[in-house]
Amino acid sequence: MIRLFVQSPLKTGVRVVLDEKSSHYLVHVMRCHSNDELLCFNGMDGEWLCQLELPAKKQGVLSIKKQIRKQEPTPFCALCPALIKKDNMDLVFQKATELGVSDIYPLITDHTVHSHLNRSHAESIIKEAAEQCERLSLPILHEPTTIKDLKKSLPKDCEICCLSEREGSISCLPTDKKMAFVIGPEGGWSTKEKAFFRDQKFMLFHSDVGILRAETASIAILAHWQFLKHKK
């Protein structure tokens, strides 16, 4: 069944007027018709069964019927990837959403080449991924930050784990703490950044399968950690 993220509060009897983009998606992409049923969520009120009304071609309305799933809190797990070129960054945003992160902190590092973030485009990628993977919430996308400022933004009780070549094993990652996974750019970490990690006592680890591309590393680390966490 089609799932749609909406900004409006959700409860029985509410009618949600869709914006033009969402209406276009339902009518012209998904070929929906009046009285079709779909699911909607807003990241706060759980998932709801609703019925589509199409009083006008450009503006659909959702009639909210009943709650299907209650909202559950998303455990804190942050991905902190260095900004990379657009298509690869899109993949990181998409897969991080599918793999259950609560927060995404894009990083500007010493070796970052592509430092621009198109926020509206990134949020669109995240929203579409959440709709497709049956999440009830969207990860919070934070403004790009530096390595030095990152720690100030994270919870004080968060374990900060940095992927770094030839360091500790990935199998040692804790699974019972708030986590922040820091992934470097295509050029790797600078000597100054590695010294900063050690000075701040960040946990350093490497991938057991070898050197990974930046986008592959984000996906592999999150998937491995989720496997370890749910294996117990």
SULVENZI-V670803 format. One record per residue. SS is DSSP state (@ for helix, = for strand, . for the rest). PHI is phi in radians with two decimals (* if undefined). Layout:
# SULVENZI-V670803
((SS,PHI) (SS,PHI))
This chain:
# SULVENZI-V670803
((.,*) (.,-1.13) (=,-2.05) (=,-2.40) (=,-1.48) (.,-2.24) (.,-1.58) (.,-1.38) (.,-1.07) (.,-2.13) (.,-2.86) (.,-0.96) (.,1.62) (.,-1.28) (=,-2.01) (=,-1.89) (=,-1.44) (.,-1.45) (.,-1.33) (@,-1.11) (@,-1.13) (@,-1.16) (@,-1.10) (@,-1.08) (@,-1.06) (@,-1.20) (@,-1.41) (@,-1.68) (@,-1.67) (.,-1.59) (.,1.02) (.,-1.36) (.,-2.27) (.,-0.98) (.,1.38) (.,-1.15) (=,-1.73) (=,-2.61) (=,-1.92) (=,-2.37) (=,-2.65) (.,-2.31) (.,1.47) (.,-2.29) (.,-1.93) (.,1.45) (=,-1.94) (=,-2.26) (=,-1.39) (=,-2.46) (=,-2.08) (=,-1.53) (=,-2.06) (=,-2.18) (=,-1.21) (=,-2.52) (.,-1.06) (.,-1.77) (=,-2.51) (=,-1.46) (=,-2.31) (=,-1.79) (=,-1.73) (=,-1.37) (=,-1.80) (=,-2.70) (=,-1.39) (=,-1.73) (=,-2.40) (.,-1.41) (.,-1.27) (.,-2.00) (.,-1.14) (.,-1.61) (.,-1.01) (.,-1.21) (=,-2.64) (=,-1.85) (=,-1.86) (=,-2.13) (=,-1.65) (=,-1.10) (.,-1.12) (.,-2.26) (.,-1.09) (@,-0.90) (@,-1.07) (@,-1.22) (@,-1.19) (@,-1.00) (@,-1.10) (@,-1.09) (@,-1.05) (@,-1.11) (@,-1.27) (@,-1.09) (@,-1.12) (@,-1.09) (.,-1.61) (.,1.51) (.,-1.20) (.,-1.63) (=,-2.49) (=,-2.23) (=,-2.02) (=,-1.10) (=,-2.01) (=,-1.85) (.,-1.98) (.,-1.07) (.,-1.84) (.,-1.17) (.,-1.78) (.,-1.73) (.,-1.68) (.,-1.59) (.,-2.06) (.,-1.47) (@,-1.10) (@,-1.12) (@,-1.17) (@,-1.08) (@,-1.13) (@,-1.16) (@,-1.07) (@,-1.12) (@,-1.08) (@,-1.12) (@,-1.15) (@,-1.14) (@,-1.09) (@,-1.45) (@,-1.76) (.,1.22) (.,-1.20) (.,-1.77) (.,-2.50) (.,-1.80) (.,-1.05) (=,-1.40) (=,-1.66) (=,-1.58) (=,-1.20) (=,-0.95) (=,-2.43) (=,-1.69) (@,-1.01) (@,-1.17) (@,-1.52) (@,-1.03) (@,-1.02) (@,-1.16) (@,-1.54) (.,-1.55) (.,-1.01) (.,-1.09) (.,-1.66) (=,-1.55) (=,-1.52) (=,-1.69) (=,-2.05) (=,-1.91) (=,-1.29) (=,-2.56) (=,-1.03) (=,0.97) (=,-1.97) (=,-1.10) (=,-1.34) (@,-1.12) (@,-1.18) (@,-1.58) (.,-1.12) (.,-1.24) (.,-2.12) (.,-2.03) (.,-2.28) (=,-1.19) (=,-2.17) (=,-2.36) (=,-1.74) (=,-1.80) (=,-2.06) (.,-1.42) (.,-1.45) (.,-1.08) (.,-1.56) (.,1.38) (.,-1.44) (.,-1.39) (@,-1.04) (@,-1.13) (@,-1.18) (@,-1.09) (@,-1.14) (@,-1.12) (@,-1.01) (@,-1.19) (@,-1.10) (.,-1.50) (.,1.07) (.,-1.24) (=,-1.35) (=,-1.85) (=,-2.60) (=,-2.28) (.,-1.41) (.,-1.24) (.,-1.66) (.,2.06) (.,-1.39) (.,-1.97) (.,-1.12) (@,-1.00) (@,-1.22) (@,-1.16) (@,-1.07) (@,-1.01) (@,-1.17) (@,-1.12) (@,-1.16) (@,-1.11) (@,-1.12) (@,-1.12) (@,-1.16) (@,-1.10) (@,-1.10) (@,-1.08) (@,-1.16) (@,-1.55) (@,-1.24) (.,-1.34))
